[in-house]
Amino acid sequence: MARRAKILAEGTELAEIDEDAPIFPISVAAELAGMHPQTLRGYDRLGLVVPSRAKSRGRRYTARDITRLRLVQHLSQEEGINLSGIRRILELETRIDRLNEQIDQLADAMHRMQDTVRSDEGAGYPRVFTAESTGLVHMGRTIVHAQLALPAR
């Protein structure tokens, strides 16, 4: 163990921990969050922080779960918010995260489309067209004059 600590102290990089990897048992998660394991069980029953389950049915917490547990503790103890209010706050934060992901996806799609249009314009492909009421399509911009009377039969 001392040799391993020495190797790590010499600058060997540790692998990044996936925030969504369920790796912490309840005892470790409780210690990292600064709570009693029974509190974590209660939060699980209330649906505030629901860990995944191992094959042996033991709770497994992610780094994201531990961050959420710390937030619940902060809101409860320092802000004085009850558990029902905390549940609502967590639901809204989850929804905001999902909406931000959608915004990022839409922005990426828009940038890809803009890049495609720019490359098509550079290649000489016209991108603007107009269509008459008969269905005839014209490349480029044309001015369509409105008819004041019905056409003759």
PAGUMAR-500256 format. One record per atom (N, C-alpha, C): residue in one letter; x, y, z. Coordinates in Angstrom, 2 decimals, decimal comma, padded with zeros to 5 digits. Layout:
# PAGUMAR-500256
{A; {X; Y; Z}}
...
# end
This chain:
# PAGUMAR-500256
{M; {000,83; -001,19; 000,00}}
{M; {000,00; 000,00; 000,00}}
{M; {000,87; 001,25; 000,00}}
{A; {001,98; 001,22; 000,77}}
{A; {002,86; 002,38; 000,81}}
{A; {003,52; 002,59; -000,55}}
{R; {003,85; 001,50; -001,23}}
{R; {004,47; 001,62; -002,55}}
{R; {003,47; 002,24; -003,53}}
{R; {002,22; 001,85; -003,45}}
{R; {001,19; 002,40; -004,32}}
{R; {001,03; 003,89; -004,07}}
{A; {001,02; 004,30; -002,82}}
{A; {000,90; 005,71; -002,49}}
{A; {002,09; 006,48; -003,03}}
{K; {003,28; 005,87; -002,98}}
{K; {004,48; 006,53; -003,48}}
{K; {004,38; 006,71; -004,99}}
{I; {003,93; 005,70; -005,67}}
{I; {003,79; 005,79; -007,12}}
{I; {002,80; 006,89; -007,48}}
{L; {001,69; 006,97; -006,76}}
{L; {000,70; 008,01; -007,03}}
{L; {001,25; 009,38; -006,71}}
{A; {002,08; 009,48; -005,68}}
{A; {002,66; 010,76; -005,30}}
{A; {003,67; 011,25; -006,32}}
{E; {004,27; 010,35; -007,07}}
{E; {005,28; 010,72; -008,06}}
{E; {004,67; 011,30; -009,33}}
{G; {003,38; 011,37; -009,42}}
{G; {002,77; 012,03; -010,56}}
{G; {002,02; 011,11; -011,51}}
{T; {001,82; 009,88; -011,16}}
{T; {001,03; 009,00; -012,00}}
{T; {-000,41; 009,50; -011,98}}
{E; {-000,96; 009,68; -013,16}}
{E; {-002,32; 010,21; -013,22}}
{E; {-003,33; 009,10; -012,94}}
{L; {-004,34; 009,46; -012,17}}
{L; {-005,44; 008,55; -011,91}}
{L; {-006,48; 008,72; -013,01}}
{A; {-007,18; 007,67; -013,29}}
{A; {-008,25; 007,76; -014,28}}
{A; {-009,39; 008,60; -013,71}}
{E; {-010,05; 009,34; -014,59}}
{E; {-011,20; 010,13; -014,18}}
{E; {-012,33; 009,18; -013,78}}
{I; {-013,06; 009,56; -012,75}}
{I; {-014,21; 008,76; -012,32}}
{I; {-015,43; 009,24; -013,08}}
{D; {-016,11; 008,31; -013,71}}
{D; {-017,35; 008,62; -014,42}}
{D; {-018,40; 009,03; -013,40}}
{E; {-018,99; 010,21; -013,57}}
{E; {-019,97; 010,71; -012,61}}
{E; {-021,19; 009,83; -012,50}}
{D; {-021,47; 009,06; -013,53}}
{D; {-022,67; 008,24; -013,54}}
{D; {-022,39; 006,76; -013,30}}
{A; {-021,18; 006,43; -012,89}}
{A; {-020,84; 005,03; -012,61}}
{A; {-021,24; 004,70; -011,17}}
{P; {-022,12; 003,72; -010,99}}
{P; {-022,56; 003,36; -009,63}}
{P; {-021,49; 002,52; -008,93}}
{I; {-020,60; 003,17; -008,18}}
{I; {-019,47; 002,46; -007,60}}
{I; {-019,40; 002,53; -006,08}}
{F; {-020,11; 003,47; -005,46}}
{F; {-019,97; 003,65; -004,02}}
{F; {-021,07; 002,92; -003,25}}
{P; {-020,70; 002,01; -002,34}}
{P; {-021,71; 001,40; -001,47}}
{P; {-022,23; 002,45; -000,48}}
{I; {-023,30; 002,15; 000,19}}
{I; {-023,97; 003,13; 001,04}}
{I; {-023,05; 003,66; 002,14}}
{S; {-022,18; 002,83; 002,70}}
{S; {-021,30; 003,29; 003,77}}
{S; {-020,32; 004,36; 003,27}}
{V; {-019,76; 004,14; 002,09}}
{V; {-018,81; 005,10; 001,52}}
{V; {-019,55; 006,37; 001,10}}
{A; {-020,72; 006,21; 000,47}}
{A; {-021,50; 007,37; 000,04}}
{A; {-021,90; 008,23; 001,23}}
{A; {-022,30; 007,58; 002,33}}
{A; {-022,69; 008,32; 003,53}}
{A; {-021,50; 009,10; 004,09}}
{E; {-020,34; 008,49; 004,09}}
{E; {-019,14; 009,16; 004,59}}
{E; {-018,77; 010,34; 003,69}}
{L; {-018,82; 010,13; 002,37}}
{L; {-018,48; 011,20; 001,44}}
{L; {-019,47; 012,37; 001,52}}
{A; {-020,74; 012,06; 001,80}}
{A; {-021,76; 013,10; 001,88}}
{A; {-021,85; 013,70; 003,28}}
{G; {-021,18; 013,09; 004,24}}
{G; {-021,24; 013,60; 005,61}}
{G; {-022,57; 013,31; 006,29}}
{M; {-023,14; 012,15; 006,01}}
{M; {-024,44; 011,78; 006,56}}
{M; {-024,37; 010,38; 007,15}}
{H; {-025,42; 010,03; 007,86}}
{H; {-025,56; 008,68; 008,40}}
{H; {-026,18; 007,81; 007,31}}
{P; {-025,77; 006,54; 007,19}}
{P; {-026,36; 005,67; 006,16}}
{P; {-027,88; 005,57; 006,24}}
{Q; {-028,43; 005,66; 007,45}}
{Q; {-029,89; 005,58; 007,59}}
{Q; {-030,57; 006,78; 006,92}}
{T; {-029,91; 007,92; 006,93}}
{T; {-030,45; 009,11; 006,25}}
{T; {-030,51; 008,86; 004,76}}
{L; {-029,49; 008,23; 004,21}}
{L; {-029,49; 007,91; 002,79}}
{L; {-030,61; 006,94; 002,44}}
{R; {-030,86; 005,98; 003,31}}
{R; {-031,97; 005,04; 003,09}}
{R; {-033,30; 005,79; 003,08}}
{G; {-033,43; 006,74; 003,98}}
{G; {-034,66; 007,54; 004,04}}
{G; {-034,86; 008,37; 002,78}}
{Y; {-033,79; 008,98; 002,31}}
{Y; {-033,87; 009,76; 001,08}}
{Y; {-034,21; 008,87; -000,11}}
{D; {-033,72; 007,64; -000,10}}
{D; {-034,05; 006,69; -001,15}}
{D; {-035,55; 006,38; -001,11}}
{R; {-036,09; 006,11; 000,09}}
{R; {-037,53; 005,81; 000,23}}
{R; {-038,39; 006,98; -000,23}}
{L; {-037,93; 008,21; 000,04}}
{L; {-038,69; 009,40; -000,34}}
{L; {-038,51; 009,78; -001,82}}
{G; {-037,54; 009,16; -002,48}}
{G; {-037,30; 009,43; -003,89}}
{G; {-036,43; 010,66; -004,14}}
{L; {-035,76; 011,17; -003,11}}
{L; {-034,90; 012,34; -003,30}}
{L; {-033,62; 011,98; -004,03}}
{V; {-032,95; 010,95; -003,58}}
{V; {-031,74; 010,44; -004,23}}
{V; {-031,90; 008,93; -004,30}}
{V; {-032,15; 008,43; -005,50}}
{V; {-032,41; 007,00; -005,68}}
{V; {-031,20; 006,37; -006,35}}
{P; {-030,43; 005,58; -005,59}}
{P; {-029,25; 004,93; -006,17}}
{P; {-029,65; 003,71; -007,00}}
{S; {-028,70; 003,25; -007,81}}
{S; {-028,95; 002,00; -008,53}}
{S; {-028,68; 000,85; -007,57}}
{R; {-029,02; -000,35; -007,99}}
{R; {-028,85; -001,52; -007,13}}
{R; {-027,86; -002,49; -007,76}}
{A; {-027,04; -003,07; -006,90}}
{A; {-026,11; -004,12; -007,34}}
{A; {-026,88; -005,43; -007,45}}
{K; {-026,24; -006,44; -007,98}}
{K; {-026,90; -007,75; -008,10}}
{K; {-027,36; -008,28; -006,75}}
{S; {-026,61; -007,94; -005,71}}
{S; {-026,96; -008,40; -004,36}}
{S; {-028,01; -007,49; -003,72}}
{R; {-028,59; -006,59; -004,51}}
{R; {-029,63; -005,64; -004,09}}
{R; {-029,09; -004,53; -003,20}}
{G; {-027,78; -004,45; -003,03}}
{G; {-027,19; -003,37; -002,26}}
{G; {-027,21; -002,07; -003,05}}
{R; {-027,37; -000,97; -002,37}}
{R; {-027,39; 000,34; -003,03}}
{R; {-025,99; 000,70; -003,53}}
{R; {-025,93; 001,26; -004,73}}
{R; {-024,68; 001,74; -005,30}}
{R; {-024,89; 003,18; -005,75}}
{Y; {-024,10; 004,08; -005,18}}
{Y; {-024,22; 005,50; -005,46}}
{Y; {-023,17; 005,96; -006,47}}
{T; {-023,53; 006,95; -007,27}}
{T; {-022,61; 007,55; -008,23}}
{T; {-022,05; 008,84; -007,62}}
{A; {-021,03; 009,38; -008,26}}
{A; {-020,49; 010,67; -007,82}}
{A; {-021,56; 011,76; -007,94}}
{R; {-022,40; 011,66; -008,96}}
{R; {-023,51; 012,61; -009,13}}
{R; {-024,51; 012,48; -007,97}}
{D; {-024,77; 011,25; -007,53}}
{D; {-025,67; 011,04; -006,38}}
{D; {-025,11; 011,70; -005,12}}
{I; {-023,81; 011,58; -004,92}}
{I; {-023,19; 012,16; -003,72}}
{I; {-023,27; 013,68; -003,77}}
{T; {-023,07; 014,26; -004,94}}
{T; {-023,23; 015,71; -005,09}}
{T; {-024,66; 016,11; -004,77}}
{R; {-025,59; 015,31; -005,22}}
{R; {-027,01; 015,59; -004,94}}
{R; {-027,33; 015,45; -003,45}}
{L; {-026,73; 014,46; -002,79}}
{L; {-026,92; 014,30; -001,35}}
{L; {-026,41; 015,52; -000,59}}
{R; {-025,27; 016,04; -001,01}}
{R; {-024,72; 017,23; -000,36}}
{R; {-025,65; 018,43; -000,57}}
{L; {-026,24; 018,53; -001,76}}
{L; {-027,18; 019,61; -002,02}}
{L; {-028,42; 019,48; -001,13}}
{V; {-028,94; 018,26; -001,00}}
{V; {-030,10; 018,03; -000,13}}
{V; {-029,76; 018,43; 001,30}}
{Q; {-028,60; 018,05; 001,77}}
{Q; {-028,18; 018,41; 003,12}}
{Q; {-028,07; 019,92; 003,28}}
{H; {-027,49; 020,59; 002,30}}
{H; {-027,35; 022,05; 002,36}}
{H; {-028,72; 022,73; 002,39}}
{L; {-029,62; 022,31; 001,49}}
{L; {-030,95; 022,91; 001,43}}
{L; {-031,73; 022,68; 002,72}}
{S; {-031,58; 021,51; 003,29}}
{S; {-032,31; 021,16; 004,51}}
{S; {-031,76; 021,88; 005,73}}
{Q; {-030,46; 021,79; 005,94}}
{Q; {-029,87; 022,29; 007,18}}
{Q; {-029,57; 023,78; 007,15}}
{E; {-029,07; 024,28; 006,03}}
{E; {-028,64; 025,68; 006,00}}
{E; {-029,70; 026,62; 005,43}}
{E; {-030,54; 026,12; 004,55}}
{E; {-031,57; 026,97; 003,96}}
{E; {-032,93; 026,78; 004,64}}
{G; {-033,08; 025,70; 005,41}}
{G; {-034,33; 025,47; 006,13}}
{G; {-035,50; 025,03; 005,27}}
{I; {-035,21; 024,40; 004,15}}
{I; {-036,26; 023,96; 003,23}}
{I; {-036,69; 022,54; 003,62}}
{N; {-038,01; 022,30; 003,64}}
{N; {-038,48; 020,97; 004,00}}
{N; {-038,27; 019,99; 002,84}}
{L; {-038,45; 018,69; 003,13}}
{L; {-038,13; 017,66; 002,14}}
{L; {-039,03; 017,74; 000,91}}
{S; {-040,26; 018,16; 001,09}}
{S; {-041,15; 018,31; -000,06}}
{S; {-040,67; 019,44; -000,97}}
{G; {-040,20; 020,53; -000,39}}
{G; {-039,63; 021,62; -001,18}}
{G; {-038,35; 021,20; -001,87}}
{I; {-037,55; 020,43; -001,18}}
{I; {-036,30; 019,93; -001,77}}
{I; {-036,60; 019,03; -002,95}}
{R; {-037,62; 018,18; -002,82}}
{R; {-037,99; 017,29; -003,92}}
{R; {-038,35; 018,12; -005,15}}
{R; {-039,12; 019,18; -004,95}}
{R; {-039,53; 020,04; -006,06}}
{R; {-038,33; 020,74; -006,70}}
{I; {-037,41; 021,22; -005,87}}
{I; {-036,20; 021,87; -006,37}}
{I; {-035,39; 020,90; -007,22}}
{L; {-035,24; 019,67; -006,74}}
{L; {-034,47; 018,67; -007,48}}
{L; {-035,14; 018,32; -008,81}}
{E; {-036,48; 018,24; -008,80}}
{E; {-037,21; 017,97; -010,05}}
{E; {-036,97; 019,08; -011,06}}
{L; {-037,04; 020,33; -010,58}}
{L; {-036,83; 021,47; -011,48}}
{L; {-035,40; 021,51; -012,00}}
{E; {-034,43; 021,20; -011,17}}
{E; {-033,04; 021,18; -011,62}}
{E; {-032,82; 020,09; -012,66}}
{T; {-033,44; 018,94; -012,46}}
{T; {-033,33; 017,85; -013,44}}
{T; {-033,94; 018,29; -014,77}}
{R; {-035,08; 018,96; -014,69}}
{R; {-035,73; 019,44; -015,92}}
{R; {-034,87; 020,48; -016,62}}
{I; {-034,27; 021,38; -015,87}}
{I; {-033,39; 022,40; -016,45}}
{I; {-032,20; 021,74; -017,13}}
{D; {-031,63; 020,71; -016,50}}
{D; {-030,50; 020,00; -017,10}}
{D; {-030,90; 019,38; -018,44}}
{R; {-032,09; 018,75; -018,49}}
{R; {-032,56; 018,14; -019,73}}
{R; {-032,77; 019,20; -020,81}}
{L; {-033,37; 020,34; -020,42}}
{L; {-033,60; 021,41; -021,39}}
{L; {-032,29; 021,99; -021,90}}
{N; {-031,30; 022,13; -021,03}}
{N; {-029,98; 022,62; -021,46}}
{N; {-029,33; 021,65; -022,44}}
{E; {-029,51; 020,35; -022,22}}
{E; {-028,98; 019,36; -023,16}}
{E; {-029,66; 019,50; -024,52}}
{Q; {-030,98; 019,73; -024,51}}
{Q; {-031,70; 019,92; -025,77}}
{Q; {-031,22; 021,18; -026,49}}
{I; {-030,99; 022,25; -025,75}}
{I; {-030,48; 023,49; -026,33}}
{I; {-029,14; 023,24; -026,99}}
{D; {-028,26; 022,52; -026,30}}
{D; {-026,94; 022,21; -026,87}}
{D; {-027,07; 021,39; -028,14}}
{Q; {-027,97; 020,40; -028,14}}
{Q; {-028,17; 019,57; -029,33}}
{Q; {-028,70; 020,40; -030,49}}
{L; {-029,67; 021,28; -030,21}}
{L; {-030,23; 022,12; -031,27}}
{L; {-029,20; 023,11; -031,80}}
{A; {-028,39; 023,67; -030,91}}
{A; {-027,34; 024,60; -031,35}}
{A; {-026,33; 023,88; -032,23}}
{D; {-025,95; 022,66; -031,86}}
{D; {-025,02; 021,89; -032,69}}
{D; {-025,63; 021,60; -034,06}}
{A; {-026,91; 021,22; -034,09}}
{A; {-027,57; 020,94; -035,36}}
{A; {-027,63; 022,20; -036,22}}
{M; {-027,94; 023,34; -035,60}}
{M; {-028,00; 024,60; -036,33}}
{M; {-026,63; 024,96; -036,93}}
{H; {-025,57; 024,78; -036,13}}
{H; {-024,22; 025,07; -036,63}}
{H; {-023,84; 024,16; -037,79}}
{R; {-024,22; 022,89; -037,69}}
{R; {-023,94; 021,96; -038,80}}
{R; {-024,67; 022,39; -040,06}}
{M; {-025,95; 022,81; -039,90}}
{M; {-026,72; 023,26; -041,06}}
{M; {-026,14; 024,53; -041,65}}
{Q; {-025,71; 025,46; -040,81}}
{Q; {-025,09; 026,69; -041,31}}
{Q; {-023,80; 026,38; -042,06}}
{D; {-023,02; 025,45; -041,54}}
{D; {-021,78; 025,07; -042,22}}
{D; {-022,09; 024,44; -043,57}}
{T; {-023,14; 023,64; -043,65}}
{T; {-023,54; 023,01; -044,91}}
{T; {-023,96; 024,07; -045,91}}
{V; {-024,75; 025,06; -045,47}}
{V; {-025,19; 026,13; -046,36}}
{V; {-023,99; 026,92; -046,86}}
{R; {-023,07; 027,23; -045,98}}
{R; {-021,87; 027,99; -046,38}}
{R; {-021,05; 027,21; -047,41}}
{S; {-020,91; 025,91; -047,19}}
{S; {-020,12; 025,11; -048,14}}
{S; {-020,84; 024,99; -049,47}}
{D; {-022,18; 024,90; -049,44}}
{D; {-022,94; 024,84; -050,70}}
{D; {-022,85; 026,16; -051,46}}
{E; {-022,90; 027,29; -050,75}}
{E; {-022,79; 028,59; -051,41}}
{E; {-021,41; 028,76; -052,03}}
{G; {-020,40; 028,26; -051,33}}
{G; {-019,03; 028,34; -051,85}}
{G; {-018,85; 027,50; -053,09}}
{A; {-019,65; 026,44; -053,22}}
{A; {-019,54; 025,56; -054,38}}
{A; {-020,37; 026,08; -055,55}}
{G; {-021,08; 027,19; -055,36}}
{G; {-021,85; 027,76; -056,46}}
{G; {-023,28; 027,26; -056,54}}
{Y; {-023,77; 026,58; -055,55}}
{Y; {-025,14; 026,09; -055,58}}
{Y; {-026,09; 027,16; -055,04}}
{P; {-027,04; 027,61; -055,83}}
{P; {-028,00; 028,59; -055,31}}
{P; {-028,94; 027,92; -054,31}}
{R; {-029,27; 028,61; -053,26}}
{R; {-030,10; 028,04; -052,21}}
{R; {-031,47; 028,70; -052,11}}
{V; {-031,72; 029,73; -052,92}}
{V; {-032,98; 030,44; -052,84}}
{V; {-033,81; 030,09; -054,06}}
{F; {-035,09; 029,80; -053,86}}
{F; {-035,98; 029,53; -054,97}}
{F; {-037,36; 030,06; -054,63}}
{T; {-038,16; 030,26; -055,67}}
{T; {-039,54; 030,69; -055,49}}
{T; {-040,43; 029,74; -056,27}}
{A; {-041,67; 029,68; -055,88}}
{A; {-042,61; 028,81; -056,56}}
{A; {-043,86; 029,60; -056,90}}
{E; {-044,38; 029,38; -058,12}}
{E; {-045,62; 030,01; -058,53}}
{E; {-046,79; 029,21; -058,00}}
{S; {-047,98; 029,79; -058,13}}
{S; {-049,17; 029,07; -057,67}}
{S; {-049,43; 027,83; -058,52}}
{T; {-048,86; 027,79; -059,74}}
{T; {-049,03; 026,63; -060,61}}
{T; {-048,10; 025,49; -060,22}}
{G; {-047,13; 025,81; -059,34}}
{G; {-046,19; 024,80; -058,92}}
{G; {-044,86; 024,90; -059,62}}
{L; {-044,73; 025,82; -060,58}}
{L; {-043,49; 026,02; -061,31}}
{L; {-042,46; 026,65; -060,38}}
{V; {-041,27; 026,08; -060,30}}
{V; {-040,23; 026,55; -059,39}}
{V; {-039,19; 027,32; -060,18}}
{H; {-038,78; 028,48; -059,63}}
{H; {-037,75; 029,31; -060,23}}
{H; {-036,56; 029,35; -059,29}}
{M; {-035,38; 029,18; -059,85}}
{M; {-034,18; 029,32; -059,04}}
{M; {-033,88; 030,81; -058,90}}
{G; {-033,47; 031,22; -057,75}}
{G; {-033,19; 032,63; -057,50}}
{G; {-034,46; 033,35; -057,08}}
{R; {-034,32; 034,63; -056,85}}
{R; {-035,46; 035,41; -056,39}}
{R; {-036,17; 036,02; -057,60}}
{T; {-037,48; 035,85; -057,64}}
{T; {-038,28; 036,50; -058,67}}
{T; {-039,40; 037,24; -057,99}}
{I; {-039,88; 038,27; -058,64}}
{I; {-040,98; 039,05; -058,08}}
{I; {-042,27; 038,52; -058,70}}
{V; {-043,20; 038,12; -057,87}}
{V; {-044,49; 037,63; -058,34}}
{V; {-045,47; 038,78; -058,20}}
{H; {-046,05; 039,21; -059,34}}
{H; {-047,02; 040,30; -059,33}}
{H; {-048,40; 039,73; -059,04}}
{A; {-049,09; 040,36; -058,13}}
{A; {-050,44; 039,91; -057,78}}
{A; {-051,40; 040,25; -058,92}}
{Q; {-052,30; 039,33; -059,22}}
{Q; {-053,31; 039,57; -060,25}}
{Q; {-054,51; 040,21; -059,58}}
{L; {-055,06; 041,22; -060,23}}
{L; {-056,20; 041,93; -059,67}}
{L; {-057,52; 041,30; -060,06}}
{A; {-057,55; 040,57; -061,15}}
{A; {-058,80; 039,97; -061,60}}
{A; {-058,57; 038,47; -061,76}}
{L; {-059,66; 037,74; -061,79}}
{L; {-059,57; 036,31; -062,01}}
{L; {-059,10; 036,02; -063,43}}
{P; {-058,29; 035,00; -063,63}}
{P; {-057,84; 034,69; -064,98}}
{P; {-059,00; 034,18; -065,85}}
{A; {-058,94; 034,44; -067,16}}
{A; {-059,97; 033,99; -068,09}}
{A; {-059,87; 032,49; -068,27}}
{R; {-061,01; 031,90; -068,56}}
{R; {-061,03; 030,44; -068,77}}
{R; {-060,79; 030,07; -070,16}}
# end
